[in-house]
Each structure stands twice: as structure tokens, then as C-alpha cells.
Amino acid sequence: MRWRIDLRYDGTGFHGWARQEALRTVQGVLEDSLRTILRVPDAPAVTCAGRTDTGVHARGQVVHVDLETEMRGRELQRRLNGVLPPDVAITAVTPAPAGFDARFSAVARRYVYRICDDQGLWDPLTRHVMLRVPRPLDLDRMNEAAGKLLGEHDFAAFCRRREGASTVRALLEFTWRRTEAGAVEGTVIADAFCHSMVRALVGSVIPVGDGRREPDWPATVLAERVRHSAVTVVAAHGLTLEEVLYPADADLAARAVQARQVRGEVHHG
């Protein structure tokens, strides 16, 4: 039976999502915890919606796993949370609808990047989830620049290329706002992201916000379709995967087929 698992984690103490020999990863910890509660010799393999990099957090990660168990979803959730470390939390375990694939059925992923640009507001307690920058940011300029990147494009200029993988993505939203507490939040939504894409996009508009670049600059970089040395890939700790969006249950299988045909690897930004 296929299960959907919704989870959150603080990425600070992990070497990213994907299981790696001798390194602490979210996938490794989750699979080992499943093996423990199910009392099976081999850890069940889980598939996630987007593989986050070292230091990136998640509030809305989704995985699926195929299990043979008599346990119900609430019991699986309770037992998993009983053995998982405190930097991972399972928020729901539910039977997956027919055709559900955590990775390929998704239609979009929503990330938020958090920045403090006011030294008087810097809170050391947020240092693991927020980037501190030295200059004030003009969000109108950042939104102008971000708006020019929307749509389906080849984002090779903002991605680390992988052999045989497409860098064409549909950027659905890229907006900046200031919270009531004075922090800066950038929301980035796309159908999928290639490796380091979100952090490179953020890194391209920060110098627009602090006046070092003009609002047209990120779009000029995009049009060149080659990795630009002047684009800073900002630190991972400011980034959180907030939500994975799926179509109606009846469309899950068709979406998974479509996604497999169009794209190769689905990664975190």
C-alpha cells in the first residue's frame, strides 16, 4: 500500500535530503526510522517531492512510501515521531490516492527565502533560517527585476547543469514583501526547480535591491543561458520548502506521466 507522508525539518544538521553513505541526511534518518518501527531488515525506500540541499529547511515536504503494514496512518505518524530526532517532525501519514507520486504528481513547489536587511532588527535566534545582509533592500526594485523572469524559460544561467537533465522550468511566482516584523521574504513558485536555482535567483535580485545592479540585469543574465559568475548562489539556511502543490486526485496519474515525459531530475533550488 502506498502512503503519503508530510513532514517538516530543520536542515541545519543535515547533509541535504538524499541518502549518502556515512553522512546524516533527512532521507536516511526517515528510512531508518521506518525500518525501526516496522521491524524489518531493510529500510523502505521513500520518494520525496524535492530534494533539498545541505542546510535547506522544509515546512511542507511530501514523500511517498510503499509499505506492507497493519498500522493505520495515525499510528504510523505517532510511532515515527517517537523515534525521529527533534529536528524532524511528521505532520501527517495518509493512504495515498490512486496514481499518487510525491515527485512526479506535483504541479508546483513553493519556497520562501528570508532575509534581514536591518541591522537593528537582527535576531541571533533566527540565524539558522534567515540571511543577514549589510545593506537595506528596495523591494520595489527587486519585484521589478523578479517579474521579468516569470514564465517558462531555459534557466541554465541559474542552475548547475546535470548531464542529460533539462534546465527548462516554468517560474510561476517570484515576489518580495516585508513582514510586520521587518524581515524580507521572497516567495518563489515553479513547476519544478533545477539544482541551486532558487538560491541563484535570489542572489540575482539582491544586488538590484541594494542598488549595485539595475532591474534589467537578472533578465539579461537569463537570456544568456549560461551560468554567470557574477550571480551569487546565496546561503542555503535562508531557504525553506513551504509547500508542494498537487492536482485533484483524478489527475494525479496523468500529471505523473506528463512530468516524466517533460523533465528529468526534480531538485530543490
C-alpha positions in Angstrom: 0.0 0.0 0.0 1.3 3.5 -0.9 1.4 6.1 1.9 1.8 9.8 1.7 3.9 11.3 4.5 4.0 15.1 5.2 7.0 16.3 7.2 9.0 19.2 8.4 12.6 19.5 9.2 15.4 21.9 10.3 18.0 21.4 7.7 20.9 22.8 9.8 22.1 19.4 10.9 21.7 17.5 7.7 23.8 17.0 4.6 20.7 17.6 2.5 17.8 15.3 1.7 19.3 12.4 -0.3 20.8 9.4 1.5 24.6 9.4 1.4 27.0 6.9 2.9 28.3 7.9 6.3 26.5 11.3 6.3 23.4 12.4 8.2 20.6 13.1 5.7 16.8 13.5 6.0 16.1 10.6 3.8 18.5 8.4 5.7 17.0 9.3 9.1 13.4 8.8 7.8 14.1 5.5 6.2 16.0 4.2 9.2 13.1 5.3 11.4 10.6 3.4 9.2 12.8 0.3 9.5 12.8 0.6 13.2 9.1 1.0 13.7 8.2 -1.7 11.2 10.9 -4.1 12.5 12.1 -5.1 9.0 15.7 -5.9 8.0 15.9 -3.4 5.1 14.9 0.3 5.2 11.9 1.0 3.0 12.8 3.5 0.2 11.0 6.8 0.2 10.5 9.2 -2.7 10.3 13.0 -2.0 8.8 15.9 -3.9 12.0 17.9 -4.0 15.5 17.0 -2.7 16.7 19.8 -0.5 20.3 20.7 -0.3 22.6 20.8 2.7 21.2 23.4 5.2 17.9 24.0 3.5 14.7 23.6 5.6 11.3 22.3 4.9 7.9 23.0 6.4 5.9 21.3 3.6 8.0 18.4 2.3 6.0 15.4 0.9 7.1 11.8 0.4 5.6 8.6 -0.6 6.5 5.1 0.5 5.1 1.6 -0.3 4.6 -0.5 2.9 3.1 -3.7 4.0 1.8 -3.0 7.4 -1.4 -3.4 9.5 -0.9 0.0 11.1 -3.1 3.0 10.4 -1.9 6.4 9.4 -2.2 7.9 12.8 -0.3 5.1 14.4 2.5 5.3 11.8 2.7 9.1 12.5 2.8 8.6 16.2 5.5 5.9 16.1 7.6 7.7 13.6 7.6 10.9 15.7 8.5 8.7 18.7 11.8 7.6 17.1 12.7 10.5 14.9 15.2 13.1 16.2 13.8 16.5 17.3 14.8 18.3 14.0 12.3 16.2 12.0 8.5 16.0 12.5 5.9 14.1 10.7 2.7 16.2 10.4 0.5 13.6 8.6 0.6 10.0 7.3 -2.3 9.2 5.0 -3.2 6.5 2.4 -2.1 7.9 -1.0 -4.8 8.3 -3.6 -4.5 6.2 -6.7 -1.8 7.3 -9.1 0.0 9.5 -6.5 3.7 10.0 -6.9 5.2 12.6 -4.4 7.7 13.7 -7.0 6.1 13.4 -10.4 2.5 14.2 -9.5 3.4 17.6 -8.1 2.4 20.6 -10.2 4.4 23.2 -8.3 6.7 23.8 -5.3 6.6 26.9 -3.1 9.8 28.1 -1.4 10.3 31.2 0.8 13.7 32.9 1.2 14.1 35.0 4.4 16.4 38.0 4.7 17.2 40.6 7.4 18.4 43.8 5.9 18.1 46.0 9.0 21.0 45.5 11.5 18.9 46.9 14.3 16.3 44.1 13.8 18.8 41.3 13.6 17.8 38.4 15.9 20.5 35.9 16.5 17.8 33.3 17.3 16.8 33.3 13.6 20.4 32.9 12.3 19.7 29.3 11.1 16.7 30.4 9.0 17.4 33.9 7.8 20.2 35.5 5.7 21.7 38.7 7.1 22.7 41.3 4.5 24.6 44.5 5.2 22.6 46.9 3.0 18.9 48.0 3.0 16.9 46.4 0.2 14.5 48.2 -2.1 11.7 45.7 -2.6 10.1 47.6 -5.5 13.3 47.3 -7.5 13.5 43.6 -6.5 9.9 42.9 -7.6 10.5 44.7 -10.9 13.6 42.5 -11.6 11.8 39.3 -10.4 8.8 40.0 -12.6 10.9 39.9 -15.7 11.9 36.3 -15.0 8.4 34.9 -14.9 7.2 32.3 -17.4 8.7 29.2 -19.0 12.4 29.7 -19.8 15.7 27.9 -20.0 17.1 28.7 -16.6 20.6 27.4 -17.4 22.0 30.7 -16.2 20.7 30.0 -12.7 21.3 26.2 -12.5 24.1 23.8 -12.0 23.9 21.7 -15.1 23.5 17.9 -14.8 24.3 15.6 -17.7 21.1 14.9 -19.7 18.8 16.9 -17.5 16.7 19.8 -18.8 17.0 23.3 -17.3 13.7 24.5 -18.8 11.3 25.4 -16.0 8.1 27.5 -15.6 8.6 30.2 -12.9 5.0 30.9 -11.7 5.7 33.4 -9.0 8.7 35.4 -7.7 7.7 38.2 -5.3 9.1 40.1 -2.4 7.4 41.5 0.7 8.3 42.9 4.0 6.7 41.3 7.1 5.2 43.2 10.0 8.4 42.3 12.0 10.5 44.0 9.3 12.0 40.9 7.7 12.2 40.4 3.9 10.5 37.4 2.4 10.9 36.2 -1.2 8.3 33.7 -2.5 9.4 31.5 -5.4 6.9 29.1 -7.0 7.7 27.0 -10.1 6.5 23.7 -11.6 9.9 22.3 -10.6 13.4 23.6 -9.8 16.8 22.5 -11.0 19.8 22.3 -8.8 20.6 25.6 -6.9 18.0 27.5 -9.0 16.1 29.2 -6.2 19.2 30.5 -4.4 20.7 31.7 -7.6 17.5 33.6 -8.5 17.5 35.2 -5.1 21.2 36.0 -5.5 20.5 37.8 -8.7 17.9 40.2 -7.3 19.6 41.1 -4.0 22.2 43.3 -5.8 19.3 45.0 -7.6 17.6 45.7 -4.2 20.8 47.2 -2.7 21.5 49.3 -5.8 24.5 47.6 -7.2 22.7 46.3 -10.3 19.8 47.6 -12.4 16.4 45.9 -12.5 17.0 44.6 -16.0 20.2 42.7 -15.1 18.7 39.3 -14.0 16.7 39.1 -17.2 19.9 39.8 -19.2 21.6 37.0 -17.4 18.7 34.7 -18.0 18.8 35.4 -21.8 22.4 34.4 -22.0 21.5 30.8 -20.8 25.0 30.1 -19.4 26.0 30.1 -15.7 27.0 33.7 -14.8 30.0 34.1 -12.5 28.5 37.4 -11.1 25.4 35.6 -9.8 25.9 34.7 -6.2 24.2 31.5 -5.0 23.0 32.7 -1.6 23.4 30.7 1.6 21.2 27.7 2.0 20.0 28.4 5.5 17.7 31.2 4.4 15.6 28.9 2.3 12.6 26.8 3.3 10.4 24.5 1.2 7.0 25.7 2.4 4.5 23.7 0.2 4.1 21.2 -2.6 1.1 21.6 -4.7 -0.8 18.7 -6.3 -3.7 18.4 -8.8 -7.1 16.9 -8.0 -6.9 13.2 -7.1 -8.3 12.2 -10.5 -5.5 14.0 -12.3 -2.5 12.6 -10.2 -1.6 9.7 -12.5 -1.9 11.8 -15.7 0.3 14.5 -14.2 2.9 11.9 -13.2 3.1 10.6 -16.7 3.3 14.1 -18.1 6.1 15.1 -15.7 8.2 12.0 -16.6 8.0 12.9 -20.3 8.9 16.5 -20.0 11.6 16.7 -17.4 14.4 14.7 -15.9 15.5 15.3 -12.3 13.3 17.3 -9.9 15.5 19.0 -7.4 15.5 21.7 -4.8 16.5 25.2 -5.7 
